[in-house]
């Protein structure tokens, strides 16, 4: 190449460099994160979630914590925060199948339903789900059964480990993890992958990891609906026609 450059005065080499070096495309600036504008009330979002069996107390707690509201487009907005600052949001349609993360969201700060108990009860326990609806269904199930189970409930927003890694880095006191992903092929494969990732990381070698898939249906939302239906059927079977029901 030196000899060719000497004979041609560098013209061939210059031409070669121009042709073989692709022009770098200007990168688009990241879109800033901004929560969708809220609706004047949360009536449709509440009605939608209640229709899916989610408990009223669970919904009201999420609204009070600022991690759930209804947008002007009448979608459920589930919010993930870094402290008090929103960093993530995903929308779920109340009248259609719309599902999408809000532009600029950071998956590391995905939706989390914190423990209910005071004084840090349940602070060292984490249950992991694929969606916010499953996390809300899980708490409703335990409220119905009065099990006393408490802990953080994290939505991965899918099956990626990004949200889990971010949460564990911010909460080094976690010692118990329950993997409550969907009971389908994708969910089972993701559960196995997450377990391998956790075991291969020395930071998490002390943790107790439990696989806790939904006992009925594909996900915990299905399990909740089944429990609600079983209770309705049981109530009907115990009802005597001559007794008034209030």
Backbone torsions as a table, in degrees:
resi	resn	phi	psi	omega
1	UNK	NA	-34.2	177.5
2	UNK	-64.4	-41.5	-179.2
3	UNK	-64.7	-43.8	179.0
4	UNK	-62.8	-41.4	-179.8
5	UNK	-64.6	-38.7	179.8
6	UNK	-65.1	-41.6	-178.2
7	UNK	-72.7	-31.8	-174.4
8	UNK	-103.5	0.2	-178.9
9	UNK	73.3	17.8	176.5
10	UNK	90.0	-3.1	-174.6
11	UNK	-67.1	-38.7	-178.2
12	UNK	-68.2	-45.3	179.9
13	UNK	-62.2	-41.2	179.3
14	UNK	-61.1	-42.7	179.8
15	UNK	-66.0	-39.8	-179.6
16	UNK	-63.0	-43.9	-179.1
17	UNK	-63.9	-40.2	-178.6
18	UNK	-65.7	-37.2	-176.9
19	UNK	-78.4	-32.5	-173.2
20	UNK	-91.3	-12.4	179.7
21	UNK	-101.5	106.7	-177.6
22	UNK	-67.1	146.9	177.6
23	UNK	-71.7	128.7	179.4
24	UNK	-71.8	127.8	178.9
25	UNK	-79.1	134.5	178.8
26	UNK	-62.3	129.8	-179.0
27	UNK	-78.5	140.9	178.6
28	UNK	-75.3	136.0	178.2
29	UNK	-64.5	142.2	180.0
30	UNK	-62.4	136.0	179.9
31	UNK	-72.5	129.5	-178.3
32	UNK	-66.4	144.3	-180.0
33	UNK	-75.2	134.1	178.3
34	UNK	-149.0	128.1	179.7
35	UNK	-66.5	142.9	175.3
36	UNK	-60.2	144.8	179.3
37	UNK	-59.2	137.4	-178.5
38	UNK	-79.5	151.8	172.1
39	UNK	-75.2	166.3	-179.1
40	UNK	-69.3	-19.8	174.7
41	UNK	-149.1	174.3	-178.3
42	UNK	-110.9	21.1	-171.2
43	UNK	-58.1	-47.7	-176.1
44	UNK	-69.8	-38.7	178.0
45	UNK	-63.7	-43.0	179.0
46	UNK	-63.8	-44.8	179.9
47	UNK	-61.1	-42.1	179.8
48	UNK	-62.2	-49.1	-177.9
49	UNK	-67.8	-37.9	176.3
50	UNK	-63.3	-36.6	177.8
51	UNK	-65.3	-23.1	176.6
52	UNK	-91.6	6.0	175.2
53	UNK	92.5	-0.7	-178.6
54	UNK	-66.4	135.9	-178.3
55	UNK	-66.4	145.4	-179.3
56	UNK	-61.7	-40.3	-179.1
57	UNK	-65.2	-37.6	178.2
58	UNK	-64.0	-45.7	-179.9
59	UNK	-61.8	-47.8	-177.7
60	UNK	-63.3	-35.6	178.6
61	UNK	-66.1	-40.8	178.3
62	UNK	-63.3	-41.8	178.9
63	UNK	-64.2	-43.3	179.7
64	UNK	-63.4	-35.4	179.5
65	UNK	-77.2	-10.4	-179.5
66	UNK	77.8	23.7	180.0
67	UNK	-110.6	7.6	176.9
68	UNK	-152.1	134.5	172.4
69	UNK	-161.3	173.1	178.4
70	UNK	-103.4	131.9	-179.9
71	UNK	-84.4	170.2	178.6
72	UNK	-63.9	-19.7	176.7
73	UNK	-90.5	11.0	176.0
74	UNK	61.0	44.0	173.9
75	UNK	-113.9	150.9	171.8
76	UNK	-73.8	128.9	176.6
77	UNK	-112.9	116.8	177.5
78	UNK	-101.2	125.1	-170.2
79	UNK	-109.6	136.7	171.8
80	UNK	-110.3	138.7	-173.3
81	UNK	-123.8	154.2	167.5
82	UNK	-107.5	95.3	-169.6
83	UNK	69.6	-117.9	177.7
84	UNK	-100.9	0.5	-175.1
85	UNK	-98.2	120.9	176.3
86	UNK	-63.9	131.2	178.6
87	UNK	-126.7	-10.8	-175.8
88	UNK	-148.9	148.4	172.8
89	UNK	-157.0	143.0	173.2
90	UNK	-129.5	146.8	-178.0
91	UNK	-109.1	143.0	176.7
92	UNK	-131.5	123.8	-179.1
93	UNK	-63.2	143.8	177.2
94	UNK	-97.3	-16.5	179.9
95	UNK	-123.8	-1.7	178.7
96	UNK	-147.4	-171.7	-176.9
97	UNK	-95.5	21.5	-179.2
98	UNK	-59.2	126.3	175.1
99	UNK	-142.1	122.6	-179.5
100	UNK	-165.0	141.8	172.0
101	UNK	-76.4	143.6	177.1
102	UNK	-69.5	138.8	-179.0
103	UNK	-54.8	137.2	178.7
104	UNK	85.5	-0.2	-179.4
105	UNK	-66.6	145.1	174.2
106	UNK	-104.0	115.1	-177.7
107	UNK	-62.8	-20.1	179.4
108	UNK	-65.6	-17.3	-179.3
109	UNK	-119.5	48.6	-176.9
110	UNK	-67.6	172.7	-176.8
111	UNK	-59.5	130.5	177.5
112	UNK	-134.0	129.2	171.4
113	UNK	-97.4	112.1	-173.3
114	UNK	-75.0	168.5	178.7
115	UNK	-59.2	151.9	179.2
116	UNK	-86.1	-39.4	-171.7
117	UNK	-64.3	149.3	178.1
118	UNK	-77.6	170.1	174.0
119	UNK	56.7	31.8	174.4
120	UNK	76.5	11.7	178.4
121	UNK	-61.7	126.1	-178.1
122	UNK	85.2	4.3	-175.4
123	UNK	-68.8	-20.7	-177.9
124	UNK	-96.1	7.1	-176.2
125	UNK	-117.5	138.5	-178.8
126	UNK	-133.7	128.6	171.8
127	UNK	-108.7	134.9	-172.7
128	UNK	-115.4	130.1	-178.2
129	UNK	-128.4	168.2	177.3
130	UNK	-83.6	-27.9	-175.0
131	UNK	-139.6	158.7	175.2
132	UNK	-60.4	-38.3	-178.8
133	UNK	-60.0	-37.4	178.1
134	UNK	-67.4	-37.7	177.8
135	UNK	-63.5	-43.5	178.4
136	UNK	-67.1	-38.2	178.0
137	UNK	-64.2	-40.4	-179.8
138	UNK	-60.1	-45.6	178.9
139	UNK	-66.3	-39.7	179.0
140	UNK	-60.6	-42.3	178.7
141	UNK	-59.0	-45.2	-179.8
142	UNK	-70.8	-30.0	175.0
143	UNK	-67.3	-42.5	178.8
144	UNK	-62.3	-45.3	-178.8
145	UNK	-79.8	-8.6	-178.7
146	UNK	50.7	48.5	-176.4
147	UNK	-79.2	-24.5	-176.9
148	UNK	82.6	1.7	179.4
149	UNK	-65.0	137.3	179.3
150	UNK	-145.0	156.2	179.6
151	UNK	159.1	179.6	174.2
152	UNK	-74.8	143.3	174.8
153	UNK	-123.3	111.6	-173.8
154	UNK	-106.5	133.2	170.9
155	UNK	-96.0	127.9	176.3
156	UNK	-76.2	-18.4	-173.2
157	UNK	66.6	39.4	-176.0
158	UNK	132.0	-136.7	-179.5
159	UNK	-126.6	4.4	178.0
160	UNK	-67.8	152.5	178.6
161	UNK	-89.2	-0.3	-175.1
162	UNK	-58.0	-48.2	-178.3
163	UNK	-64.4	-40.3	179.6
164	UNK	-65.1	-45.6	179.7
165	UNK	-61.2	-43.8	179.4
166	UNK	-63.0	-42.0	-179.2
167	UNK	-65.0	-45.9	-177.9
168	UNK	-64.9	-34.2	177.5
169	UNK	-66.6	-33.1	-179.9
170	UNK	-85.8	-15.0	-177.5
171	UNK	-130.2	74.1	-176.4
172	UNK	-68.7	-7.8	-179.5
173	UNK	-84.4	-5.8	179.6
174	UNK	-64.7	128.1	179.2
175	UNK	-123.2	-17.4	-178.9
176	UNK	-125.6	127.0	178.4
177	UNK	-124.0	129.4	173.5
178	UNK	-111.0	120.7	179.5
179	UNK	-92.7	109.2	-172.7
180	UNK	-113.4	38.7	-178.6
181	UNK	-71.8	169.6	-175.0
182	UNK	-59.3	152.2	-179.1
183	UNK	-91.9	39.5	174.4
184	UNK	-114.0	-179.3	-176.5
185	UNK	-59.5	-45.3	-178.4
186	UNK	-62.8	-44.6	-179.7
187	UNK	-65.2	-40.2	179.7
188	UNK	-67.1	-41.3	178.4
189	UNK	-65.6	-39.7	178.7
190	UNK	-65.6	-38.3	177.7
191	UNK	-60.9	-45.8	178.0
192	UNK	-61.7	-42.4	179.9
193	UNK	-63.9	-43.8	-179.1
194	UNK	-63.6	-40.2	178.0
195	UNK	-61.1	-44.4	178.9
196	UNK	-62.5	-41.2	179.1
197	UNK	-63.5	-42.8	-179.1
198	UNK	-66.8	-43.7	-178.9
199	UNK	-67.1	-25.9	-178.8
200	UNK	-84.6	-6.2	-178.9
201	UNK	-105.4	117.7	-176.4
202	UNK	-59.6	-26.8	-179.6
203	UNK	-63.6	-24.8	-174.0
204	UNK	-114.6	14.2	-176.5
205	UNK	-67.6	-20.1	-177.9
206	UNK	-87.0	-5.7	-172.1
207	UNK	-79.2	148.8	171.2
208	UNK	-95.5	120.5	-177.4
209	UNK	-113.1	126.2	-178.7
210	UNK	-120.3	135.5	174.3
211	UNK	-90.8	119.6	-175.7
212	UNK	-132.9	69.1	179.7
213	UNK	-68.4	162.3	178.6
214	UNK	-60.8	132.5	-178.0
215	UNK	-72.7	-22.4	179.7
216	UNK	-133.3	129.5	176.9
217	UNK	81.3	-170.1	-176.4
218	UNK	-78.4	-37.8	-176.4
219	UNK	-141.5	179.1	-177.2
220	UNK	-70.3	-22.9	173.1
221	UNK	-64.7	-39.8	175.5
222	UNK	-65.2	-42.4	179.6
223	UNK	-60.6	-43.3	179.3
224	UNK	-61.8	-45.6	178.6
225	UNK	-59.8	-40.3	179.6
226	UNK	-65.1	-41.2	178.7
227	UNK	-64.5	-43.1	177.9
228	UNK	-59.3	-43.9	-179.0
229	UNK	-66.7	-39.6	177.7
230	UNK	-61.7	-40.1	178.6
231	UNK	-66.6	-38.1	177.1
232	UNK	-64.2	-46.3	179.9
233	UNK	-62.5	-40.1	179.6
234	UNK	-65.4	-41.3	179.0
235	UNK	-61.9	-40.4	179.8
236	UNK	-67.1	-39.6	-178.0
237	UNK	-69.5	-27.3	180.0
238	UNK	-88.9	-7.7	-176.7
239	UNK	-79.6	129.4	175.2
240	UNK	-97.9	130.2	-174.3
241	UNK	-55.2	-30.0	-176.2
242	UNK	-85.0	-4.4	-178.8
243	UNK	-95.5	138.3	175.5
244	UNK	-76.8	139.7	178.8
245	UNK	-114.9	123.7	-178.4
246	UNK	-115.7	NA	NA
